[in-house]
Amino acid sequence: MIEVAADLLVRTIETLSARAPAIVAAAAHELGEIVLSLGFGDGSAAWLRGDGSRLYAMGERTPEPCVEVRFDDRALKLLFDAQQKPVDTVLENSLDVRGSRSDLLATWRCFSILSQRASGLRPVQELWCAYRDRSPPERWRTPPVAGNGRRRRGNGYWEAARWPALDYLNARYPADAEMFRGGDPILAPARSLWDGHVGRSWGAHPDVFDNDLLETMGDMKAQVIDEILRLVPRRQPRAELYDLMIDYVTREGKGLRPTLVMATCAALGGRPRDAVRAAAGLEMFHNGFLVHDDIADESTHRRGKATLHEAHGLGLAVNAGDAMNLFAVDLILSNLETLGLARTLGLIHEVLHMCRETVEGQAIELGWIRRDFVPSRDADYSRMSTKKTGWYTCISPCRIGAVAAGETSPERLDLFNEAFRLIGIAFQIQDDILNLVGETALYGKEALGDLLEGKRTVMMIHLFRSADPATRARMAAMNARRRADKTFDDALEMLDAMKTVGAIDYAVSVADRFARAGVRRFERDLAFIEENPAKAVLRQIANYVTTRPL
């Protein structure tokens, strides 16, 4: 429960990090390395700082801020919508800001982005409404006249007496609203004031983007799961085959690939339902790969539960993984009924290319492990990661969605490649980081499993480049042992060695660099797609990879 204004700020940043990463990345870019101290009218305090593409907020004071902001309840309300001119926002005895000129301007730009782009999102509105409604009504009342009996500060002063943006947006975009195109539900309601280029007034801009990514991904994944459950055979042997085929599919997951497929289809003018079957096929390929990957890596957990081979034995797991890949082919071919021959052939071509890239990448990594080889260049990791993960996680889902929309031009399809190659590498590096320092519940695999498996990550490459000879020899000997002969203490020792040489911080910076390059290529290469809510979802995903909490 939000009791004080500082809690409201912290919860707002947390919500945006999960639901609208493009907003967080843009605001963090403006804030840079500035540490911001915030004081509120109720006596609470908080700090805000940027770190690459992330924003961090804590409900406590910071001893050495770059900028200090002190504002009362009137300024807090105006902060939400940021549609007033600065002269009307800085109310008398209401706002006090201290810091260098350049830092103050950067802070202003940061909060302008947060307010203009975040105030229209339903989850943010709900936070601010709950905070307002739990407060005594008299807290938000502003004296109507100054000491001389005249109004002060014009409309800006009068607007401070209520919550115009909250009231307006709640009335204009009810919670159960849906967007339709030709009777086909498109995406979760877009409610922000951002059109892909600039922030607009919440009172004048009818077409608003920046969808709630978390809600959108959940909806897209649910549609694909429903399609898979509807089509998986319900005959025998269920317990030994068909139930196992849907085990991983129905476990908790992000829904990244289905969202990329369906959002790309919609962004190019197609109907998302035309991409559901292709997205279902891709999801089955993905989970079939995971079953076999877990066996090859001797993993014990996947998405918070025992891996298939741990729970049901090696033979049944291998067979189920094979069946999932065969069923995925069947799902792709079944698009003949609705999409026709040309698009279905295009889908088959994309899937075959994706599978070839994936198995080649897996072979490269497994070959490194078998030969006890740790590459010395990040470029080697990037090549392996692009093949093993980048194609079937980011690049191919976009191309498959485009084909489902009717786009089969090789030149147009290739425009997705570089942006999402870079984004895919950043995504994989951060997944590797999360395995070492993230919460198991968020990551989905056992903690430090990558170290026990001997995966050649950016952190391991940096460790072997930077460690002293004795440490390097000890880590090499550890890698040479089978997973069954390693202990959790061995993994902790390697993790400590990585921290000693700054490998994790180095990997974070590399992921940020790839992600920023990917976002730049996204804006340049995909400029041929008109701005629409579906493209806004793709933009959110482009920023998602490095705004996830570590």
C-alpha positions in Angstrom: 0.0 0.0 0.0 1.2 3.5 -0.9 1.2 5.6 2.3 3.5 8.5 1.3 4.5 10.4 -1.8 7.9 8.8 -1.8 6.4 5.4 -2.1 4.3 6.6 -5.0 7.4 7.7 -6.9 9.2 4.3 -6.2 6.1 2.3 -7.3 5.7 4.4 -10.4 9.3 3.8 -11.6 8.9 0.0 -10.8 5.7 -0.2 -12.8 7.2 1.6 -15.8 10.3 -0.6 -15.7 8.0 -3.7 -16.1 5.3 -2.3 -18.4 6.8 0.5 -20.5 10.6 0.0 -20.8 10.9 2.5 -23.7 9.7 5.3 -21.4 12.2 4.3 -18.8 15.1 4.1 -21.3 14.3 7.5 -22.7 14.0 9.1 -19.3 17.2 7.4 -18.0 19.1 8.7 -21.1 18.1 12.3 -20.2 19.0 11.9 -16.5 22.3 10.4 -17.3 24.5 10.0 -14.1 22.6 12.7 -12.2 21.5 11.6 -8.7 18.2 13.3 -7.8 17.0 13.9 -4.3 13.2 14.5 -3.9 11.4 15.9 -1.0 7.6 15.9 -0.7 4.9 17.9 1.0 4.1 15.1 3.4 7.7 15.0 4.7 8.8 11.9 2.9 11.9 11.7 0.7 13.3 9.6 -2.1 16.1 9.5 -4.6 16.2 8.7 -8.3 19.2 7.9 -10.5 19.8 6.5 -14.0 22.1 3.6 -14.9 22.4 3.0 -18.6 18.9 2.3 -19.7 17.5 1.8 -16.2 16.0 4.0 -13.6 16.4 3.2 -9.9 14.3 4.9 -7.1 14.4 4.4 -3.3 12.2 5.9 -0.6 15.0 7.4 1.4 17.3 10.4 1.5 20.6 10.4 -0.4 23.6 12.2 1.1 25.2 13.6 -2.1 22.6 14.5 -4.7 23.4 16.4 -7.9 19.9 18.0 -7.9 17.6 18.6 -5.0 13.8 19.1 -5.6 11.4 20.0 -2.9 7.7 20.3 -3.9 4.4 20.3 -2.1 1.1 18.7 -3.0 0.2 21.3 -5.6 3.4 20.7 -7.5 3.0 16.9 -7.2 -0.3 17.1 -9.0 1.1 19.2 -11.8 4.0 16.7 -12.1 1.6 14.0 -13.2 0.6 15.6 -16.5 3.3 18.2 -17.2 1.0 20.1 -19.6 1.4 23.5 -17.9 4.1 26.0 -18.9 7.0 26.1 -16.5 5.9 29.6 -15.3 2.6 28.1 -14.3 4.0 24.9 -12.8 6.5 26.7 -10.5 3.9 27.9 -8.0 4.8 30.3 -5.2 6.1 28.5 -2.1 5.4 25.2 -3.9 8.6 24.2 -5.7 12.2 24.6 -4.9 15.0 23.2 -7.1 18.7 23.3 -6.5 21.6 22.2 -8.8 23.7 23.3 -11.7 21.9 24.7 -14.7 22.7 21.7 -17.0 21.7 19.2 -14.4 18.4 21.1 -13.7 17.6 21.1 -17.5 18.4 17.4 -17.7 16.1 16.7 -14.7 13.3 18.7 -16.3 13.6 16.7 -19.6 13.6 13.4 -17.6 10.4 14.3 -15.8 8.8 15.7 -18.9 9.3 12.3 -20.6 8.0 10.4 -17.6 4.9 12.6 -17.2 3.9 13.0 -20.8 4.5 9.3 -21.7 3.6 7.6 -18.5 0.5 9.5 -17.3 -1.7 7.9 -19.9 -0.8 4.3 -18.9 -3.6 2.6 -17.0 -1.4 1.0 -14.3 0.2 4.4 -13.5 -3.1 6.0 -13.4 -4.3 3.4 -10.9 -1.3 4.1 -8.6 -1.9 7.8 -8.6 -5.7 7.4 -8.2 -5.3 5.1 -5.3 -2.8 7.5 -3.6 -5.2 10.4 -4.2 -8.3 8.6 -3.0 -6.6 7.4 0.3 -5.7 11.0 1.2 -8.0 13.4 3.0 -9.9 15.5 0.5 -8.8 18.8 2.2 -5.2 17.9 1.5 -5.6 18.7 -2.2 -7.7 21.9 -1.7 -5.9 25.1 -2.8 -6.9 28.5 -1.4 -8.8 30.3 -4.2 -7.5 33.8 -3.6 -4.3 35.5 -2.5 -4.1 37.9 0.4 -5.2 40.8 -1.7 -8.4 38.9 -2.8 -7.2 38.4 -6.4 -6.5 35.1 -8.1 -2.9 34.1 -8.5 -1.1 32.4 -11.3 -4.1 32.2 -13.6 -5.2 28.8 -14.9 -2.1 27.1 -13.7 -2.9 28.0 -10.1 -6.5 26.9 -10.4 -5.6 23.6 -12.0 -3.5 22.9 -9.0 -6.6 22.6 -6.9 -7.6 19.3 -8.6 -6.3 16.4 -10.6 -7.2 17.3 -14.2 -5.1 14.7 -16.0 -6.3 11.8 -13.8 -9.9 12.7 -14.1 -9.7 13.3 -17.8 -7.8 10.2 -18.8 -10.0 7.9 -16.6 -13.1 9.2 -18.3 -11.7 9.2 -21.8 -10.1 5.7 -21.7 -12.2 3.4 -19.5 -10.4 0.3 -18.2 -12.4 -2.1 -20.3 -11.8 -0.2 -23.6 -10.5 -2.2 -26.6 -9.0 -1.2 -29.9 -10.4 -2.7 -33.0 -9.5 -2.7 -36.7 -12.1 -4.4 -38.9 -13.6 -6.2 -36.0 -10.3 -7.8 -35.0 -8.9 -7.0 -31.5 -5.5 -5.6 -32.0 -3.7 -4.9 -28.7 -4.2 -3.8 -25.1 -5.5 -0.2 -25.0 -2.8 2.3 -25.7 -3.1 5.2 -23.3 0.0 7.3 -23.4 0.6 10.7 -24.9 3.5 9.6 -27.1 3.0 9.1 -30.8 6.5 7.6 -31.5 8.2 11.0 -32.0 7.0 13.6 -29.5 4.8 14.0 -26.4 1.4 15.5 -27.0 -1.3 17.2 -24.9 -3.6 14.7 -23.2 -6.5 16.9 -24.1 -5.9 17.0 -27.8 -4.2 13.9 -29.2 -6.6 11.1 -30.2 -4.2 8.4 -31.3 -1.9 7.5 -28.4 0.7 4.8 -28.3 3.2 3.3 -25.7 1.1 0.3 -24.8 1.4 -1.6 -21.5 4.0 -4.1 -22.6 3.5 -6.5 -19.7 -0.3 -6.7 -20.3 0.3 -7.0 -24.1 2.8 -9.8 -23.8 0.4 -11.7 -21.4 -2.5 -11.3 -23.8 -0.5 -12.5 -26.8 1.0 -15.5 -24.9 -2.5 -16.4 -23.7 -3.9 -16.5 -27.3 -1.0 -18.7 -28.4 -1.3 -21.1 -25.5 -5.1 -21.4 -26.2 -4.3 -22.2 -29.8 -1.8 -24.9 -28.8 -4.0 -26.5 -26.2 -6.9 -26.5 -28.7 -4.8 -28.3 -31.4 -2.6 -30.7 -29.4 -4.2 -34.2 -29.8 -6.2 -35.5 -26.9 -5.6 -39.2 -27.5 -3.3 -41.7 -25.9 -0.6 -41.9 -24.8 -1.4 -38.7 -22.9 0.6 -39.1 -19.7 3.7 -40.2 -21.6 3.6 -37.9 -24.6 0.9 -35.3 -25.1 0.7 -34.0 -21.6 4.5 -33.6 -21.6 4.4 -31.7 -24.9 2.3 -28.9 -23.2 4.2 -28.9 -19.9 6.7 -26.2 -20.7 4.2 -24.3 -22.8 1.9 -23.8 -19.9 4.6 -22.8 -17.4 5.1 -19.2 -16.5 7.0 -17.3 -19.3 7.4 -13.8 -20.7 5.6 -14.3 -24.1 8.3 -12.4 -26.0 8.2 -14.5 -29.2 4.4 -14.6 -29.6 4.3 -10.8 -29.0 7.0 -10.1 -31.6 5.2 -12.3 -34.2 1.7 -10.8 -33.7 2.8 -7.2 -33.1 5.0 -7.3 -36.3 2.0 -8.6 -38.3 -0.3 -5.9 -36.9 2.4 -3.2 -37.4 2.5 -4.0 -41.1 -1.3 -3.8 -41.5 -2.1 -7.5 -41.0 -4.6 -9.1 -38.6 -3.0 -10.4 -35.4 -5.2 -13.5 -35.6 -3.6 -14.4 -38.9 -0.3 -14.7 -37.0 -1.5 -16.8 -34.1 -1.0 -20.2 -35.7 2.5 -19.2 -36.8 3.3 -17.8 -33.3 2.0 -21.1 -31.9 4.4 -23.1 -34.1 7.3 -20.9 -33.1 6.4 -21.4 -29.4 6.4 -25.1 -29.9 9.8 -25.0 -31.6 11.1 -22.9 -28.7 9.9 -25.2 -26.0 11.1 -28.3 -27.9 14.5 -26.7 -28.1 14.4 -26.0 -24.4 13.7 -29.6 -23.6 16.7 -30.8 -25.6 18.8 -27.9 -24.3 18.1 -28.8 -20.7 19.2 -32.3 -21.4 22.4 -31.2 -23.1 23.2 -28.8 -20.3 22.1 -31.2 -17.5 19.8 -28.4 -16.1 17.6 -29.3 -13.2 15.0 -26.5 -13.3 13.1 -24.6 -15.9 10.7 -21.7 -15.1 10.6 -22.6 -11.5 9.9 -26.3 -11.8 11.9 -29.5 -12.5 13.1 -29.9 -16.1 11.2 -32.5 -18.1 14.0 -35.1 -18.0 14.4 -34.7 -14.2 10.7 -35.1 -13.7 9.9 -37.9 -16.2 13.2 -39.4 -17.2 15.6 -38.9 -20.1 13.8 -41.2 -22.7 10.4 -39.6 -22.3 11.8 -36.1 -22.4 13.8 -36.7 -25.6 10.7 -38.2 -27.2 8.5 -35.3 -26.1 11.0 -32.8 -27.5 11.0 -34.6 -30.8 7.2 -34.6 -30.9 7.1 -30.9 -30.1 9.2 -30.1 -33.1 7.1 -32.3 -35.4 3.9 -30.7 -34.1 5.5 -27.2 -34.7 6.0 -28.1 -38.3 2.3 -29.2 -38.5 1.2 -25.9 -37.0 3.2 -24.0 -39.6 1.8 -26.1 -42.5 -1.8 -25.6 -41.2 -1.6 -21.9 -42.3 -2.4 -23.1 -45.8 -6.1 -23.0 -44.9 -6.1 -19.3 -43.9 -3.0 -17.6 -45.3 -2.7 -19.5 -48.7 0.3 -21.1 -50.4 2.6 -18.1 -50.9 2.6 -16.9 -47.3 2.8 -20.5 -45.9 5.8 -21.3 -48.1 7.3 -18.1 -46.8 6.7 -19.2 -43.2 8.3 -22.6 -43.9 11.4 -20.9 -45.4 11.7 -18.7 -42.3 11.3 -21.5 -39.9 13.9 -23.7 -41.7 16.4 -20.9 -41.7 15.7 -20.2 -38.0 16.2 -23.9 -37.1 19.5 -24.1 -39.1 20.9 -21.0 -37.4 19.9 -22.3 -33.9 21.4 -25.7 -34.2 24.6 -24.2 -35.6 24.8 -21.9 -32.7 24.2 -24.7 -30.2 26.9 -26.7 -31.9 29.4 -23.9 -31.6 28.8 -23.5 -27.8 28.7 -27.3 -27.1 32.0 -27.6 -29.1 33.6 -25.0 -26.9 32.6 -26.8 -23.8 33.7 -30.2 -25.2 37.1 -28.9 -26.2 37.5 -26.9 -22.9 37.9 -23.8 -24.9 37.1 -20.3 -23.8 37.2 -17.8 -26.7 39.1 -14.6 -26.1 37.0 -12.2 -28.1 33.5 -10.9 -27.4 32.9 -11.1 -31.1 33.0 -14.9 -30.9 30.3 -14.8 -28.2 28.2 -12.4 -30.4 28.4 -14.7 -33.4 27.4 -17.8 -31.3 24.7 -15.9 -29.5 23.2 -14.6 -32.7 22.9 -18.1 -34.1 21.8 -19.9 -31.0 19.4 -17.4 -29.6 19.2 -14.3 -31.7 17.4 -15.8 -34.6 14.7 -17.7 -32.9 14.3 -15.2 -30.1 14.2 -11.9 -31.9 14.9 -11.9 -35.7 12.8 -14.8 -36.9 9.7 -13.9 -34.8 9.7 -10.5 -36.5 10.2 -11.9 -40.0 7.5 -14.6 -39.4 5.1 -12.0 -38.3 5.9 -9.9 -41.4 5.3 -12.9 -43.7 2.0 -13.6 -41.9 1.0 -10.0 -42.8 1.8 -10.7 -46.4 5.3 -9.1 -46.6 7.5 -11.6 -48.5 10.0 -9.2 -50.1 13.5 -10.3 -49.0 14.7 -6.7 -48.9 11.9 -5.7 -46.5 12.3 -8.7 -44.3 16.1 -8.1 -44.1 15.4 -4.7 -42.6 14.5 -6.5 -39.3 17.8 -8.4 -39.2 20.4 -6.0 -37.8 18.2 -4.2 -35.3 16.9 -7.4 -33.7 20.3 -9.1 -34.0 21.8 -6.5 -31.7 18.7 -6.6 -29.5 18.9 -10.4 -29.3 22.6 -10.3 -28.3 21.7 -7.8 -25.5 18.8 -9.9 -24.4 21.0 -13.0 -24.1 23.8 -11.2 -22.3 21.3 -10.0 -19.8 19.8 -13.4 -19.4 23.3 -14.7 -18.6 23.7 -11.9 -16.1 20.4 -12.7 -14.4 21.5 -16.3 -14.0 24.3 -15.0 -11.8 22.8 -12.1 -9.9 19.0 -12.2 -10.6 16.2 -13.7 -8.5 15.6 -17.3 -9.5 11.8 -16.6 -9.6 12.4 -13.9 -12.3 15.0 -15.8 -14.3 13.3 -19.3 -14.2 16.5 -21.5 -14.0 18.5 -22.6 -11.1 20.8 -20.0 -9.7 24.4 -20.2 -11.1 23.3 -23.0 -13.4 25.4 -21.4 -16.3 28.6 -21.7 -14.2 27.9 -25.3 -13.4 27.2 -26.0 -17.0 30.4 -24.2 -18.1 28.5 -21.8 -20.5 30.9 -19.5 -22.3 29.3 -16.1 -21.5 30.7 -12.6 -21.8 31.5 -12.8 -18.1 33.5 -15.9 -18.5 35.3 -14.6 -21.5 36.2 -11.4 -19.6 37.3 -13.4 -16.6 39.7 -15.6 -18.6 41.0 -12.4 -20.3 41.6 -10.5 -17.1 42.4 -12.9 -14.3 45.9 -13.7 -13.1 47.4 -17.0 -14.4 46.8 -18.9 -11.2 43.1 -17.9 -11.1 42.7 -18.7 -14.8 44.3 -22.1 -14.4 42.0 -22.9 -11.5 38.9 -21.8 -13.4 40.0 -23.8 -16.4 40.3 -26.9 -14.3 36.8 -26.3 -12.9 35.4 -26.0 -16.4 37.0 -29.2 -17.4 35.1 -31.2 -14.8 31.7 -32.7 -15.6 28.7 -30.9 -14.2 28.0 -33.9 -11.9 31.4 -33.4 -10.3 30.9 -29.7 -9.6 29.4 -28.2 -6.5 27.5 -25.1 -5.7 30.6 -23.8 -3.9 32.6 -24.2 -7.1 30.1 -22.0 -8.8 30.3 -19.4 -6.0 34.1 -19.4 -6.3 33.9 -18.7 -10.1 31.3 -16.0 -9.4 33.6 -14.3 -6.9 36.4 -14.5 -9.4 34.2 -12.8 -12.0 33.3 -10.0 -9.5 36.9 -9.5 -8.7 37.8 -8.6 -12.3 34.6 -6.6 -12.8 33.1 -9.1 -15.3 29.5 -8.6 -14.4 29.7 -4.8 -14.6 31.5 -5.2 -17.9 28.8 -7.5 -19.3 26.1 -5.0 -18.2 27.9 -2.2 -20.2 28.3 -4.5 -23.2 24.5 -5.4 -23.1 23.6 -1.7 -22.8 25.9 -0.9 -25.8 24.2 -3.6 -28.0 20.8 -2.5 -26.9 21.3 1.2 -27.7 22.7 0.3 -31.1 19.7 -2.0 -31.7 17.3 0.8 -30.8 19.1 3.2 -33.2 18.9 0.6 -36.0 15.2 0.0 -35.1 14.3 3.6 -35.6 16.4 3.9 -38.8 15.7 0.6 -40.5 12.0 0.3 -39.6 11.1 3.9 -40.5 9.1 2.5 -43.4 6.5 1.2 -40.9 4.0 3.9 -40.1 3.6 4.8 -36.4 0.9 2.7 -34.9 0.2 0.9 -31.6 1.7 -2.3 -32.8 4.9 -0.6 -33.8 4.9 1.0 -30.4 4.9 -2.5 -28.9 8.0 -3.5 -31.0 9.7 -0.3 -29.8 8.9 -1.2 -26.2 10.5 -4.7 -26.7 13.5 -3.1 -28.3 14.1 -1.3 -25.0 12.9 -4.1 -22.8 16.1 -6.1 -22.9 18.2 -3.7 -20.8 15.5 -2.2 -18.5 14.7 -5.5 -16.8 15.8 -5.3 -13.1 19.0 -7.1 -12.2 
